[in-house]
Amino acid sequence: MTAPPLDLSHHLSYATKNKKPSSVKGLYKYFQTPGIANLAGGLPHASYFPYDTLEAKAALPQRFESKDKKDAPFVRVTVPKESPTSDLTRKIDLTTALQYGTAQGYLPLTTFLRSFTRDHLHPNVPYVGGPEVLLTCGSTDGFAKAIEAFTNTWNPDRDWIQQREGVLCEEFAYMNAIQTVSPRGLNVVSVVMDGQGMLASGKGGLQDVLENWDFRRGRRPHLMYTVSTGQNPTGGTLSVERRKDIYALCQKYDVIIIEDEPYWNLQFPSAYEKTVHYRGSSSEPNLYTKNYNAEGKSSGYAYLDSLVPSYLSIDIEGRVVRLDTFSKTIAPGSRLGWITAQPAIIERLTRITEVSTQQPSGFVQSLIAEMIVGQPDDKSRKSSKHIASGWHMDGWVRWLEGLRAGYETRMQAMCTILEENKYLFHGSSEDHIDAWEVVDRMQMYEFIWPMGGMFVWVETRVDTHPLRSRYSPERLAQALWIHLAKKPHLCLVCPGSMFTATPMSAQKAYRYIRLSFAPMDADEVAPFTQRLVEGFRSFWLRKDLDGLGDEDAVDTLNSRSVNLLGNGC
Ligand SMILES: Cc1ncc(COP(=O)(O)O)c(C=O)c1O
């Protein structure tokens, strides 16, 4: 039985409740009415836009299957100045794309994404009518808007503690999100994780946090920020069963879930298989044994049916706000993404968009729309190896699956070397007759094969280091980071301290490093990882930490939430 989504307007911030539709934006939809005499808008005349076309050479979706990189199939993408079609959902041209538009986004792209989202990505959202979409300038922008919509700032000099709002998140979290929330004076409240992600029950799990909330800290959190697929930094993916448990708690305590999913299409079935192969069993369940849409509507694609579905698929009340981005599927510089949520929430977010970004850049939207959607029935372009009109839905899904294959191979290359070099065998045959009897087996690190995403979260086992009685674990972890960054290893890894949502998680995080298999060439993953494990080995063989006190580096590592890598990541 389905019902309409709940009215969750009591969660809206003061400013968001008061937002009125932009009076100018209300007129935009009339501007494109065929034959209308537009005497109203202050729109620059399209003939004065200096661009006559926008052209690019781009991949075809089957590029990943091509062995020969030089002969990889490509397509010429041309956004014309003016498309003759009167179908606005297919009219991709510079005259419309470079003009002011509506806050929902560029119609041809919004139409495609709405269909992708509702019919293929989340075909079984349970509430009546299903979700709506709103284009954003990427997930960072989507999150900032969601935070504006659902939170009021809190100022200790002005406001009562009872007014202080809070945001729940994983104990190791994507720092940009935390940095969006913290300066607003909100409580950042971390929930303990395991290999999958956020715990529903148990000590420090969601139930524990919500049930035993200490109201002296402020209001019980009414918002959750979560990355539930290929989590950054841990690489975990939540099973549907865990999602259901967490969702039930969010219903009970009236929490809105903001699900940030830049890595949803990078889910790795082989992580489970490899874990069992190397270790005999896995602490995490095998998430890839079924068709998740078997009991509802199919996505139309075996690949999409096989992926662990979003919280949206169990969102009977309409309390999930999902963030998607093209950053990991096309390019971060496109600054393009979309929000999916129940229509009333999308309506408020649209009001926020109207008076902030207005909509993503027309250059980007039209170029991506042209590549994916293409021109309607474009008979002038004969389909050939180099010229085709749009990838269409099939091509887009094929591209996503191809990306998954590419990153999964890299993940395997990195994790195989990590797996096979976890231990340092150390002994001396000079002092003893039978060297094997005295060989020490020291485990230098541990990790979970990532179930998705771009990262391996490695727990360094500094507690096994021969110098552990002379130096604190924190000092050893710092020294290891510097040792790895120095010659001859020259490996820059992300310190765990970059992902600590709260001071409590900082106490655990110093032991971790995050490795990414994404940024280097595919054939560099293995040699770089080999260099890294050699760095580990030589660190475990050190007799002292001389030369590893680089003050700048230590300061960097000590400062929580420092961003070594620029925005994003
Ligand atoms: C969890 C998470 N959210 C958001 C982003 C940034 O997304 P966007 O480029 O769409 O703003 C990243 C980038 O690494 C990320 O890991």
The ligand as an SDF file (V2000), in Angstrom:
LIG
                    3D

 16 16  0  0  0  0  0  0  0  0999 V2000
   31.2610   11.9120   -0.5300 C   0  0  0  0  0  0  0  0  0  0  0  0
   31.4980   13.0040   -1.5000 C   0  0  0  0  0  0  0  0  0  0  0  0
   30.5550   13.9290   -1.6920 N   0  0  0  0  0  0  0  0  0  0  0  0
   30.7340   14.9350   -2.5680 C   0  0  0  0  0  0  0  0  0  0  0  0
   31.8910   15.0460   -3.2920 C   0  0  0  0  0  0  0  0  0  0  0  0
   32.0500   16.2090   -4.2230 C   0  0  0  0  0  0  0  0  0  0  0  0
   31.0970   16.1200   -5.2240 O   0  0  0  0  0  0  0  0  0  0  0  0
   30.9010   17.2900   -6.2910 P   0  0  0  0  0  0  0  0  0  0  0  0
   32.1290   17.3570   -7.1230 O   0  0  0  0  0  0  0  0  0  0  0  0
   29.7120   16.8480   -7.0740 O   0  0  0  0  0  0  0  0  0  0  0  0
   30.6430   18.5650   -5.5670 O   0  0  0  0  0  0  0  0  0  0  0  0
   32.9060   14.1110   -3.1220 C   0  0  0  0  0  0  0  0  0  0  0  0
   34.1660   14.2240   -3.8690 C   0  0  0  0  0  0  0  0  0  0  0  0
   35.1130   13.5410   -3.6630 O   0  0  0  0  0  0  0  0  0  0  0  0
   32.6980   13.0620   -2.2110 C   0  0  0  0  0  0  0  0  0  0  0  0
   33.6250   12.1280   -2.0020 O   0  0  0  0  0  0  0  0  0  0  0  0
  1  2  1  0
  2  3  1  0
  2 15  2  0
  3  4  2  0
  4  5  1  0
  5  6  1  0
  5 12  2  0
  6  7  1  0
  7  8  1  0
  8  9  2  0
  8 10  1  0
  8 11  1  0
 12 13  1  0
 12 15  1  0
 13 14  2  0
 15 16  1  0
M  END
$$$$
